[in-house]
Amino acid sequence: MPANAIIRDPAFAKRLAQACDASPHCPDKHRGRLTWIMDQFKLHGGGKISAETVRRWSEGESKPREAKNVILAKILGVDPSWLYLGVEGAASSKRRTVPAHVKALADAAAHLLEVHEAMGNAQSHAAVKVREALEEYRKSA
């Protein structure tokens, strides 16, 4: 890890390591894990990702976007919500019912964020705030 690296989400890195360690197909950390994940992304239709991207995920320096997180979770055989946020997905009985208007607003915000990111504005202040609000919503929903 570079000396000036900012660890943004060590909990994500820990969950990713747990999922990799539990996967019967994923190699050990220093035995080709990054390359294996890169190759699996191609095989699962996730496109090409760099070793640096996977390294940053595994060190907690960054997190994958939602679409890549879903593919990563599928590759490792874990729930995408657990991998990304540490919470169980929609199948969890712990989740409470969310009013339809709140869900509609969250869906609209998620769509707006996708459009914003597609335009290359993924790191803008607005995108960061919407992403944070969506994560809070998903935690409470």
N, C-alpha and C positions, 0 to 999 in steps of 0.2 A: 504494500500500500504506500503511495507517495506520502511524503512527510507533510505536505500541505493539503491532503485530502480532507474533505468535510464529511463526516459520517452523519448522514441525514436520517437513516432508519436502521439502526442496529437490530431491531426486533425483526424486520423483514429478512435481513441477512441470516439471522438465527433460524427462522422458519424455513428459508430456502435450504440451508445446510441440513436441517432435520429431514426435509422432504427428499433431498438428494441421498442422504445416508440411508433412508428407509426404502428407497427405490431399489429393486433388485437388479436393475439394468444400469444404473448410474455409477460410473467409476468413482473411486476415492478422490478426494480433493486434489491431491498432488499426483494423480495417475491418469490424467486426461479428462477430468470432469468438465472443464470449460469447453474443450473441443467437442466432447460428446453432446453437450447442451446445444452448441452451435449447429452441429449436424442434425440433431433431432428437430430443431426449428425448421430447417429446410425440409425434412421429411414430413413434417406435420403442416406444411403450408404456411409457415410463419415468416418465410423469407429469410434473407441473409442477415445475420447479426454478427457483430465482431466479438472477438475474444475480450476486448477492452470493455464492451458493454456488459458481457456476462461477469467479468471480474468486478465491475462496479456494483452490479446487483449483489454479488456474493459477499462483497465487503460492506454493503449498506450505504454506499456512496450515492446510489440512485435506485429507483424502483422502475420496473417496466410499466409501460402504459397498459391500460385495461386489456386491450386485445392481445398483447404479448403475454400478459399475466395469465390470461385464460389458456393460451397455448402452453405456457410453461407449466401450469398446474396440471393440464392434461398429460403432458409428457411425464410428469413425476407422479401422477395418480393421486393428486390431492385436490381439495376444494379450493377454487380460485379465491373465494372470500377469505378463507383461512390463510392462504398464502400471502395475499396482499395486505389484509388488515388484522389478521389474527382472530377473526370471528368466524363462526359457522355460517354457511350459506343459507339460502332460502329453505332448504329442507330441515333446518334446525327448528325444533319445537320451542325454543326459547324466544323466537322472534315474535314481536307483537304486531297487531294489525295497524297499518298506516292508513290514514284517511286518503281517499282517492285523489283529492286536490293536492295533497302534499306529494303523493307519488307522481302525479302528472307534472308538478313543478320540478321535481328531482329529475324526471325523465327529460324534460325540456332543457334543464341545465346541463345534463350529460350530453345531449345532442349539441347544444351550443358549444360546449367544451371540445367535442370532437371536431366541429367545424373550425373553431379557433385554432386547434392544434394542426389541422390540415392546412391552414393558411400560414403555418410557420410561427405562430404566436404562442407556443406552448409554455414559454417561460414568462409571459407578460404578467403583470400584477393581477389583472382580472382573471386570467386563467388559473393562477395559483390560488386565488381566493375561492373561485368556483370549485376547484379540485378539493380544497380543504373542507368547504361546506358539504360537498358530496360525500366525502369520507366520514364526516360527522353524522350525516343523515344515515349512511349505510350502517354505521356502528349502532345507531339508536333504533333503526327500523327492524 
